Amino acid sequence: MRIFALTFFLLVSLLPASYASLPQDTASLTLYTTEQAAQKHCPDDEVVWLNTNSGIWHSRNGRWYGNTKHGSYACKQEAAAAGNRASLNG
């Protein structure tokens, strides 16, 4: 039993920490190829650039806004509700 518990602990500790930051509910999130289409969908919300691989969004004046390899425009409130988060470093 002790070996099983140790093996389980080692396997869990080897999982990437990034799993915790992945989006939770992408089905409720609408993604757009243009900023204008996103703004039309959510006129009272901020449009953000969502890195779809990491689940991190970037605001308009941020360095990575529209500049990540995998991403789309999205409404900030919808992105947050789907489990994504804001960039911590612009």
Secondary structure, DSSP 8 states (H G I E B T S, - for coil): -HHHHHHHHHHHHHS-GGGGGS-S-GGG---BSSHHHHHHH-TTS-EEEEETTTTEEE-TTSTTTT-SSSEEEEEHHHHHHTT-EE-S--
